[in-house]
Amino acid sequence: MSQKLSVVIPTLNVEQVLPSTLQSLMEGVFSGVIGDLVIVDGGSNDATINIAKEVGATVLEAKPSRGGQIFAGVSACKCDWVLILHADSRLSQGWAELIPTAPDFERAYYFQLRFDAVGFAAWWVAKWANLRSRIFALPYGDQGIFIHKNLLASVGDYPTAPLMEDVILARKLGHRLTALPITITTSAEKYIAHGWLRRGFRNLGLLFQFLLGTTPEALYKKYYS
């Protein structure tokens, strides 16, 4: 990539998964692709902040809201191109060489999802996520987003909603979303804990309720309060 990019990661008590995500970014640091790393913490009481500081990240603190944290992180970035990742989603080896050398300023990019688990359920959920993204232009946040600040500003900046912030952004970007041939591996912990089928239907139910008009605030209160 001819221009450097900034990486933004929202965190909250992710000491178990953050090191792997940071490790996957090292090739981007060594190759000069990454210009700066901004980690926005939502009030961790574990070693998350210490881990972030150890790698030289700019560490910000904000209220625990992934959308709000990402918004704050993007605002603090030094580079015009921004790569937004979840703390438990790591890029595959070789990603830095596959990032477009001259990305389109009018497009946003996302990655091909897989889970850090084996079996049919993990394969099928990832398959559906990638299919949904391609057909409906609806990638979720765990698939990452690579976007220019000007494009982000043109659609109203990163949504600060407490839930569905990634869906809100994807709907605003629409056909400007483009898949990259880079795999991003995300944690299957929540699916394993709750059951693949149950978690999948829950996520689908949340999406349908949102698309039918329920506000992110109401959904958050219903499922997380």
Backbone as CSV, one residue per row, in Angstrom:
resi,resn,N_x,N_y,N_z,CA_x,CA_y,CA_z,C_x,C_y,C_z
1,MET,0.851,-1.193,0.000,0.000,0.000,0.000,0.885,1.241,0.000
2,SER,0.589,2.197,-0.870,1.425,3.377,-1.014,1.285,4.327,0.164
3,GLN,0.117,4.324,0.818,-0.096,5.172,1.977,-0.238,4.314,3.232
4,LYS,0.202,4.860,4.358,0.066,4.122,5.600,-1.372,4.177,6.101
5,LEU,-1.713,3.233,6.951,-3.046,3.185,7.530,-2.958,3.200,9.048
6,SER,-4.037,3.648,9.656,-4.186,3.594,11.110,-5.053,2.398,11.468
7,VAL,-4.774,1.784,12.601,-5.587,0.665,13.088,-6.310,1.109,14.351
8,VAL,-7.608,0.839,14.407,-8.424,1.176,15.577,-9.033,-0.104,16.136
9,ILE,-8.853,-0.330,17.431,-9.412,-1.509,18.092,-10.126,-1.077,19.375
10,PRO,-11.433,-1.326,19.490,-12.135,-1.080,20.754,-11.919,-2.274,21.687
11,THR,-11.732,-2.020,22.965,-11.453,-3.124,23.888,-12.266,-3.014,25.172
12,LEU,-12.469,-4.159,25.803,-13.068,-4.235,27.131,-12.773,-5.625,27.703
13,ASN,-11.821,-5.689,28.603,-11.441,-6.949,29.255,-11.132,-8.060,28.238
14,VAL,-10.155,-7.791,27.391,-9.823,-8.731,26.311,-8.370,-9.211,26.403
15,GLU,-7.858,-9.326,27.613,-6.465,-9.727,27.776,-6.166,-11.101,27.180
16,GLN,-7.174,-11.956,27.075,-6.962,-13.304,26.560,-6.815,-13.346,25.044
17,VAL,-7.444,-12.411,24.349,-7.459,-12.477,22.881,-6.669,-11.360,22.207
18,LEU,-6.483,-10.247,22.889,-5.811,-9.106,22.269,-4.392,-9.411,21.794
19,PRO,-3.572,-10.165,22.550,-2.211,-10.439,22.068,-2.162,-11.095,20.692
20,SER,-3.074,-12.025,20.413,-3.081,-12.691,19.104,-3.444,-11.717,17.993
21,THR,-4.390,-10.842,18.266,-4.777,-9.840,17.272,-3.622,-8.897,16.988
22,LEU,-2.945,-8.460,18.029,-1.795,-7.572,17.859,-0.659,-8.273,17.123
23,GLN,-0.460,-9.550,17.424,0.584,-10.315,16.743,0.323,-10.379,15.247
24,SER,-0.938,-10.511,14.867,-1.270,-10.601,13.439,-1.009,-9.287,12.716
25,LEU,-0.920,-8.203,13.463,-0.680,-6.894,12.856,0.800,-6.592,12.661
26,MET,1.665,-7.387,13.275,3.091,-7.069,13.268,3.677,-7.003,11.863
27,GLU,3.204,-7.845,10.948,3.744,-7.791,9.589,3.447,-6.449,8.933
28,GLY,2.332,-5.849,9.316,2.006,-4.528,8.800,2.917,-3.454,9.366
29,VAL,3.361,-3.650,10.611,4.306,-2.714,11.223,5.670,-2.844,10.549
30,PHE,6.144,-4.085,10.391,7.469,-4.327,9.814,7.549,-3.876,8.355
31,SER,6.442,-4.013,7.622,6.439,-3.636,6.206,6.155,-2.156,5.986
32,GLY,5.851,-1.437,7.047,5.571,-0.012,6.934,4.160,0.324,6.527
33,VAL,3.265,-0.666,6.516,1.872,-0.420,6.134,1.122,0.301,7.252
34,ILE,1.395,-0.063,8.500,0.693,0.528,9.634,1.430,1.771,10.114
35,GLY,0.701,2.884,10.166,1.283,4.131,10.622,1.103,4.354,12.108
36,ASP,-0.060,3.973,12.642,-0.283,4.073,14.082,-1.397,3.136,14.508
37,LEU,-1.416,2.837,15.790,-2.387,1.923,16.378,-3.080,2.642,17.526
38,VAL,-4.410,2.705,17.453,-5.199,3.377,18.481,-6.123,2.355,19.133
39,ILE,-5.963,2.180,20.419,-6.814,1.265,21.176,-7.670,2.091,22.126
40,VAL,-8.978,1.912,22.027,-9.913,2.671,22.851,-10.572,1.710,23.832
41,ASP,-10.268,1.883,25.100,-10.737,0.941,26.116,-11.995,1.457,26.810
42,GLY,-12.905,0.531,27.071,-14.180,0.888,27.681,-14.257,0.660,29.178
43,GLY,-13.081,0.578,29.836,-13.085,0.409,31.290,-12.632,-0.959,31.754
44,SER,-11.639,-1.517,31.102,-11.141,-2.855,31.458,-10.562,-2.875,32.870
45,ASN,-10.771,-3.989,33.564,-10.156,-4.175,34.874,-9.199,-5.354,34.868
46,ASP,-8.756,-5.741,33.670,-7.744,-6.787,33.548,-6.482,-6.150,32.959
47,ALA,-5.674,-6.931,32.264,-4.393,-6.425,31.764,-4.477,-5.811,30.373
48,THR,-5.673,-5.580,29.866,-5.842,-5.081,28.497,-5.032,-3.818,28.226
49,ILE,-5.174,-2.823,29.074,-4.491,-1.543,28.851,-2.979,-1.715,28.894
50,ASN,-2.486,-2.523,29.806,-1.041,-2.761,29.888,-0.515,-3.423,28.626
51,ILE,-1.269,-4.363,28.088,-0.873,-5.034,26.846,-0.802,-4.031,25.710
52,ALA,-1.795,-3.154,25.637,-1.821,-2.137,24.580,-0.638,-1.184,24.694
53,LYS,-0.318,-0.773,25.904,0.790,0.153,26.102,2.134,-0.497,25.797
54,GLU,2.240,-1.776,26.056,3.500,-2.488,25.816,3.887,-2.511,24.345
55,VAL,2.898,-2.467,23.449,3.202,-2.478,22.014,3.270,-1.070,21.438
56,GLY,3.160,-0.066,22.289,3.290,1.307,21.828,2.037,1.914,21.241
57,ALA,0.895,1.339,21.534,-0.363,1.875,21.003,-0.739,3.176,21.697
58,THR,-1.457,4.013,20.989,-2.104,5.159,21.621,-3.342,4.627,22.325
59,VAL,-3.426,4.807,23.631,-4.531,4.247,24.408,-5.456,5.359,24.868
60,LEU,-6.715,5.249,24.480,-7.744,6.189,24.905,-8.737,5.449,25.792
61,GLU,-9.431,6.177,26.627,-10.470,5.585,27.464,-11.801,6.256,27.162
62,ALA,-12.845,5.451,27.102,-14.173,5.958,26.763,-15.228,5.113,27.466
63,LYS,-16.466,5.579,27.421,-17.553,4.789,27.975,-17.679,3.485,27.192
64,PRO,-18.080,2.389,27.847,-18.174,1.094,27.171,-19.303,1.028,26.144
65,SER,-18.993,1.414,24.922,-19.915,1.338,23.794,-19.040,1.179,22.557
66,ARG,-19.125,0.033,21.894,-18.199,-0.230,20.806,-18.256,0.839,19.724
67,GLY,-19.460,1.269,19.368,-19.581,2.313,18.369,-18.932,3.614,18.817
68,GLY,-19.200,4.002,20.058,-18.618,5.221,20.591,-17.109,5.133,20.713
69,GLN,-16.621,3.966,21.106,-15.179,3.764,21.225,-14.500,3.875,19.863
70,ILE,-15.103,3.253,18.852,-14.524,3.312,17.506,-14.543,4.740,16.983
71,PHE,-15.638,5.441,17.220,-15.730,6.836,16.796,-14.587,7.652,17.397
72,ALA,-14.336,7.458,18.685,-13.249,8.178,19.354,-11.897,7.789,18.775
73,GLY,-11.731,6.504,18.469,-10.467,6.037,17.918,-10.183,6.596,16.544
74,VAL,-11.199,6.604,15.682,-11.034,7.150,14.332,-10.677,8.630,14.408
75,SER,-11.296,9.337,15.329,-11.027,10.767,15.483,-9.579,11.036,15.868
76,ALA,-8.938,10.055,16.516,-7.567,10.238,16.990,-6.519,9.697,16.022
77,CYS,-6.954,9.081,14.922,-6.016,8.475,13.978,-5.163,9.521,13.258
78,LYS,-3.937,9.147,12.946,-3.022,10.039,12.239,-3.103,9.868,10.723
79,CYS,-3.540,8.689,10.276,-3.562,8.396,8.842,-4.966,8.565,8.263
80,ASP,-5.032,8.769,6.955,-6.326,8.968,6.297,-7.084,7.660,6.092
81,TRP,-6.338,6.568,5.884,-6.971,5.259,5.756,-7.008,4.594,7.126
82,VAL,-8.165,4.022,7.463,-8.364,3.448,8.794,-8.800,1.991,8.677
83,LEU,-8.158,1.148,9.452,-8.516,-0.265,9.539,-9.107,-0.509,10.922
84,ILE,-10.402,-0.846,10.961,-11.104,-1.051,12.231,-11.271,-2.546,12.468
85,LEU,-10.792,-3.010,13.626,-10.848,-4.428,13.957,-11.458,-4.633,15.330
86,HIS,-12.114,-5.772,15.529,-12.508,-6.187,16.865,-11.297,-6.814,17.548
87,ALA,-11.293,-6.767,18.855,-10.130,-7.234,19.611,-9.905,-8.741,19.492
88,ASP,-10.936,-9.491,19.112,-10.797,-10.952,18.999,-10.807,-11.417,17.550
89,SER,-10.497,-10.517,16.623,-10.460,-10.866,15.195,-9.073,-10.591,14.644
90,ARG,-8.409,-11.624,14.179,-7.028,-11.457,13.713,-6.917,-11.752,12.215
91,LEU,-6.103,-10.956,11.552,-5.903,-11.086,10.116,-4.955,-12.237,9.797
92,SER,-5.177,-12.869,8.655,-4.362,-14.015,8.251,-2.971,-13.584,7.803
93,GLN,-2.051,-14.510,7.889,-0.677,-14.223,7.480,-0.640,-13.797,6.012
94,GLY,0.113,-12.742,5.727,0.223,-12.234,4.369,-0.746,-11.130,4.046
95,TRP,-1.540,-10.713,5.020,-2.571,-9.698,4.758,-1.975,-8.376,4.260
96,ALA,-0.815,-8.004,4.801,-0.237,-6.709,4.447,0.111,-6.620,2.963
97,GLU,0.436,-7.775,2.358,0.770,-7.792,0.931,-0.471,-7.774,0.053
98,LEU,-1.624,-8.127,0.636,-2.864,-8.202,-0.135,-3.738,-6.959,-0.006
99,ILE,-3.379,-6.058,0.912,-4.098,-4.794,0.994,-3.881,-4.039,-0.318
100,PRO,-4.912,-3.483,-0.938,-4.739,-2.776,-2.223,-3.661,-1.695,-2.143
101,THR,-2.785,-1.671,-3.134,-1.721,-0.662,-3.145,-2.272,0.727,-3.468
102,ALA,-3.366,0.766,-4.193,-4.013,2.051,-4.507,-5.515,1.887,-4.302
103,PRO,-5.954,1.784,-3.044,-7.378,1.566,-2.780,-8.233,2.724,-3.260
104,ASP,-9.454,2.390,-3.633,-10.410,3.385,-4.128,-10.945,4.192,-2.942
105,PHE,-10.778,5.501,-2.995,-11.220,6.370,-1.911,-12.733,6.322,-1.718
106,GLU,-13.451,5.907,-2.741,-14.908,5.874,-2.682,-15.456,4.501,-2.316
107,ARG,-14.577,3.600,-1.913,-15.009,2.259,-1.534,-14.525,1.931,-0.133
108,ALA,-15.239,1.034,0.530,-14.822,0.499,1.817,-14.628,-1.005,1.648
109,TYR,-13.739,-1.569,2.417,-13.355,-2.967,2.220,-13.547,-3.763,3.512
110,TYR,-13.861,-5.055,3.349,-13.980,-5.945,4.491,-13.324,-7.280,4.146
111,PHE,-13.237,-8.189,5.130,-12.479,-9.430,4.967,-13.378,-10.674,5.020
112,GLN,-12.790,-11.802,4.660,-13.509,-13.071,4.620,-13.468,-13.745,5.990
113,LEU,-14.635,-13.968,6.571,-14.724,-14.467,7.943,-14.492,-15.967,8.055
114,ARG,-13.819,-16.334,9.137,-13.756,-17.720,9.579,-13.675,-17.698,11.103
115,PHE,-13.936,-18.829,11.737,-13.894,-18.919,13.197,-12.703,-19.773,13.652
116,ASP,-12.253,-19.514,14.866,-11.154,-20.300,15.417,-11.689,-21.585,16.053
117,ALA,-12.521,-22.281,15.306,-13.113,-23.540,15.754,-13.280,-24.437,14.534
118,VAL,-13.337,-25.733,14.785,-13.521,-26.692,13.689,-14.931,-27.266,13.751
119,GLY,-15.334,-27.899,12.665,-16.643,-28.523,12.623,-17.590,-27.842,11.654
120,PHE,-18.684,-28.527,11.365,-19.637,-28.045,10.375,-20.284,-26.731,10.791
121,ALA,-20.639,-26.593,12.079,-21.336,-25.389,12.535,-20.479,-24.147,12.308
122,ALA,-19.207,-24.230,12.674,-18.306,-23.083,12.486,-18.162,-22.752,11.007
123,TRP,-18.031,-23.783,10.188,-17.899,-23.575,8.748,-19.154,-22.937,8.179
124,TRP,-20.332,-23.434,8.587,-21.575,-22.959,8.015,-21.887,-21.519,8.424
125,VAL,-21.670,-21.164,9.689,-21.946,-19.800,10.141,-21.041,-18.812,9.419
126,ALA,-19.771,-19.176,9.258,-18.850,-18.304,8.522,-19.253,-18.206,7.055
127,LYS,-19.674,-19.337,6.484,-20.116,-19.350,5.088,-21.310,-18.417,4.896
128,TRP,-22.267,-18.497,5.816,-23.442,-17.638,5.730,-23.047,-16.166,5.877
129,ALA,-22.143,-15.859,6.801,-21.719,-14.470,7.011,-21.093,-13.895,5.745
130,ASN,-20.256,-14.684,5.087,-19.613,-14.210,3.855,-20.611,-14.082,2.715
131,LEU,-21.582,-14.994,2.683,-22.627,-14.922,1.661,-23.527,-13.709,1.896
132,ARG,-23.925,-13.506,3.143,-24.744,-12.343,3.499,-24.041,-11.038,3.114
133,SER,-22.751,-10.993,3.377,-21.975,-9.787,3.076,-21.955,-9.499,1.586
134,ARG,-21.786,-10.550,0.788,-21.684,-10.384,-0.658,-23.029,-10.047,-1.290
135,ILE,-24.080,-10.745,-0.872,-25.388,-10.566,-1.502,-26.094,-9.301,-1.017
136,PHE,-26.042,-9.068,0.289,-26.798,-7.959,0.868,-25.918,-6.761,1.252
137,ALA,-24.620,-6.819,0.959,-23.687,-5.757,1.361,-23.827,-5.477,2.851
138,LEU,-23.726,-6.558,3.658,-23.982,-6.438,5.085,-22.938,-7.194,5.921
139,PRO,-21.672,-6.801,5.828,-20.674,-7.411,6.705,-20.820,-6.876,8.118
140,TYR,-20.518,-7.724,9.106,-20.542,-7.290,10.499,-19.152,-6.816,10.917
141,GLY,-19.090,-6.243,12.103,-17.835,-5.686,12.587,-16.710,-6.684,12.756
142,ASP,-17.057,-7.950,13.026,-15.991,-8.941,13.201,-15.333,-9.322,11.877
143,GLN,-15.818,-8.768,10.768,-15.176,-8.958,9.468,-14.226,-7.819,9.135
144,GLY,-14.100,-6.863,10.066,-13.205,-5.735,9.855,-13.762,-4.750,8.843
145,ILE,-13.230,-3.547,8.852,-13.596,-2.540,7.862,-12.368,-1.671,7.589
146,PHE,-12.076,-1.477,6.319,-10.931,-0.686,5.867,-11.497,0.447,5.035
147,ILE,-11.354,1.688,5.515,-12.095,2.787,4.919,-11.313,4.096,5.019
148,HIS,-11.526,4.974,4.065,-10.892,6.292,4.096,-11.723,7.223,4.975
149,LYS,-11.047,8.088,5.711,-11.746,8.997,6.615,-12.762,9.878,5.887
150,ASN,-12.453,10.290,4.677,-13.372,11.150,3.938,-14.672,10.439,3.593
151,LEU,-14.574,9.162,3.230,-15.777,8.382,2.936,-16.581,8.181,4.212
152,LEU,-15.891,7.896,5.291,-16.571,7.715,6.567,-17.301,9.003,6.973
153,ALA,-16.633,10.130,6.794,-17.259,11.413,7.136,-18.464,11.696,6.247
154,SER,-18.398,11.255,4.981,-19.482,11.538,4.039,-20.769,10.797,4.377
155,VAL,-20.654,9.711,5.159,-21.853,8.965,5.569,-22.198,9.231,7.034
156,GLY,-21.613,10.283,7.591,-21.974,10.671,8.953,-21.063,10.159,10.038
157,ASP,-19.844,9.750,9.679,-18.860,9.219,10.634,-19.303,7.864,11.199
158,TYR,-18.428,7.281,12.028,-18.751,5.953,12.549,-19.913,6.060,13.538
159,PRO,-20.949,5.229,13.387,-22.120,5.307,14.261,-21.759,5.047,15.723
160,THR,-22.336,5.816,16.623,-22.060,5.657,18.052,-23.156,4.873,18.768
161,ALA,-24.033,4.225,18.035,-25.126,3.448,18.631,-24.563,2.360,19.544
162,PRO,-25.273,2.003,20.624,-24.789,0.988,21.559,-24.851,-0.437,20.998
163,LEU,-25.542,-0.610,19.890,-25.707,-1.920,19.264,-26.018,-1.685,17.785
164,MET,-25.669,-2.629,16.937,-25.952,-2.551,15.508,-25.184,-1.428,14.803
165,GLU,-24.138,-0.935,15.430,-23.361,0.138,14.802,-22.746,-0.316,13.484
166,ASP,-22.344,-1.594,13.411,-21.755,-2.106,12.179,-22.792,-2.240,11.074
167,VAL,-24.009,-2.635,11.437,-25.089,-2.753,10.458,-25.487,-1.369,9.939
168,ILE,-25.562,-0.398,10.838,-25.898,0.972,10.430,-24.891,1.476,9.399
169,LEU,-23.609,1.272,9.671,-22.573,1.721,8.740,-22.670,0.988,7.415
170,ALA,-22.858,-0.328,7.465,-22.939,-1.113,6.235,-24.105,-0.663,5.361
171,ARG,-25.228,-0.360,5.976,-26.395,0.094,5.202,-26.142,1.459,4.560
172,LYS,-25.382,2.301,5.228,-25.055,3.604,4.650,-24.082,3.459,3.475
173,LEU,-23.169,2.505,3.584,-22.167,2.314,2.525,-22.721,1.545,1.338
174,GLY,-23.575,0.565,1.595,-24.225,-0.185,0.529,-23.274,-0.775,-0.490
175,HIS,-23.486,-0.460,-1.767,-22.735,-1.054,-2.862,-21.262,-0.649,-2.861
176,ARG,-20.901,0.298,-2.019,-19.495,0.710,-1.954,-18.645,-0.244,-1.129
177,LEU,-19.255,-1.252,-0.525,-18.524,-2.260,0.241,-17.968,-3.329,-0.693
178,THR,-16.686,-3.670,-0.496,-16.002,-4.620,-1.362,-15.236,-5.630,-0.523
179,ALA,-15.363,-6.903,-0.863,-14.640,-7.954,-0.142,-13.189,-8.021,-0.609
180,LEU,-12.287,-8.219,0.332,-10.880,-8.441,0.019,-10.553,-9.921,0.178
181,PRO,-9.605,-10.434,-0.598,-9.231,-11.854,-0.503,-8.303,-12.119,0.675
182,ILE,-8.708,-11.647,1.837,-7.931,-11.804,3.065,-8.847,-12.415,4.116
183,THR,-8.382,-13.441,4.791,-9.187,-14.096,5.823,-8.990,-13.407,7.164
184,ILE,-10.086,-13.248,7.879,-10.023,-12.734,9.246,-10.646,-13.787,10.154
185,THR,-9.900,-14.212,11.163,-10.351,-15.275,12.057,-10.815,-14.683,13.371
186,THR,-12.056,-14.952,13.719,-12.624,-14.379,14.929,-12.934,-15.461,15.956
187,SER,-13.081,-15.062,17.189,-13.310,-16.010,18.275,-14.701,-16.641,18.183
188,ALA,-14.757,-17.930,18.450,-16.027,-18.654,18.460,-16.542,-18.853,19.879
189,GLU,-15.919,-18.173,20.846,-16.229,-18.393,22.257,-17.708,-18.226,22.578
190,LYS,-18.333,-17.147,22.091,-19.734,-16.893,22.407,-20.648,-17.933,21.762
191,TYR,-20.295,-18.375,20.545,-21.099,-19.404,19.878,-20.999,-20.729,20.620
192,ILE,-19.802,-21.049,21.068,-19.604,-22.303,21.791,-20.310,-22.262,23.142
193,ALA,-20.244,-21.104,23.811,-20.872,-20.970,25.122,-22.391,-21.029,25.047
194,HIS,-22.977,-20.407,24.031,-24.430,-20.318,23.927,-25.043,-21.351,22.993
195,GLY,-24.190,-22.020,22.210,-24.687,-22.947,21.211,-24.748,-22.274,19.853
196,TRP,-24.220,-22.946,18.825,-24.145,-22.335,17.496,-25.521,-21.972,16.956
197,LEU,-26.477,-22.879,17.097,-27.819,-22.630,16.558,-28.508,-21.511,17.332
198,ARG,-28.445,-21.582,18.654,-29.114,-20.583,19.485,-28.513,-19.193,19.251
199,ARG,-27.191,-19.100,19.218,-26.540,-17.813,19.006,-26.849,-17.255,17.613
200,GLY,-26.841,-18.157,16.630,-27.128,-17.735,15.270,-28.529,-17.161,15.129
201,PHE,-29.528,-17.853,15.713,-30.910,-17.362,15.634,-31.078,-16.069,16.436
202,ARG,-30.353,-15.955,17.534,-30.425,-14.732,18.331,-29.909,-13.548,17.525
203,ASN,-28.777,-13.730,16.859,-28.223,-12.652,16.037,-29.171,-12.274,14.896
204,LEU,-29.756,-13.311,14.290,-30.695,-13.057,13.198,-31.928,-12.317,13.702
205,GLY,-32.380,-12.701,14.898,-33.532,-12.034,15.489,-33.258,-10.570,15.780
206,LEU,-32.059,-10.282,16.286,-31.673,-8.898,16.546,-31.668,-8.087,15.253
207,LEU,-31.121,-8.687,14.202,-31.056,-7.998,12.923,-32.453,-7.701,12.389
208,PHE,-33.335,-8.691,12.421,-34.697,-8.488,11.924,-35.424,-7.401,12.717
209,GLN,-35.284,-7.435,14.045,-35.943,-6.419,14.871,-35.436,-5.023,14.523
210,PHE,-34.132,-4.915,14.298,-33.554,-3.620,13.942,-34.063,-3.155,12.583
211,LEU,-34.057,-4.062,11.608,-34.503,-3.694,10.266,-35.992,-3.348,10.235
212,LEU,-36.745,-3.889,11.200,-38.175,-3.600,11.269,-38.477,-2.340,12.087
213,GLY,-37.420,-1.698,12.590,-37.642,-0.404,13.221,-37.301,-0.269,14.689
214,THR,-36.952,-1.367,15.357,-36.565,-1.252,16.767,-35.235,-0.521,16.869
215,THR,-35.141,0.422,17.761,-33.925,1.224,17.866,-32.793,0.424,18.510
216,PRO,-31.541,0.757,18.201,-30.402,0.093,18.847,-30.459,0.229,20.364
217,GLU,-30.909,1.379,20.854,-30.997,1.608,22.294,-31.995,0.645,22.944
218,ALA,-33.138,0.444,22.281,-34.153,-0.463,22.812,-33.658,-1.904,22.784
219,LEU,-32.968,-2.277,21.717,-32.420,-3.632,21.619,-31.364,-3.864,22.689
220,TYR,-30.514,-2.878,22.909,-29.467,-3.011,23.918,-30.083,-3.191,25.300
221,LYS,-31.088,-2.384,25.586,-31.742,-2.454,26.889,-32.426,-3.804,27.081
222,LYS,-33.014,-4.322,26.007,-33.744,-5.593,26.077,-32.820,-6.771,26.300
223,TYR,-31.668,-6.765,25.665,-30.802,-7.947,25.689,-29.597,-7.838,26.609
224,TYR,-29.247,-6.625,27.010,-28.006,-6.481,27.782,-28.175,-5.777,29.125
225,SER,-29.336,-5.246,29.407,-29.543,-4.545,30.689,-29.944,-5.532,31.776
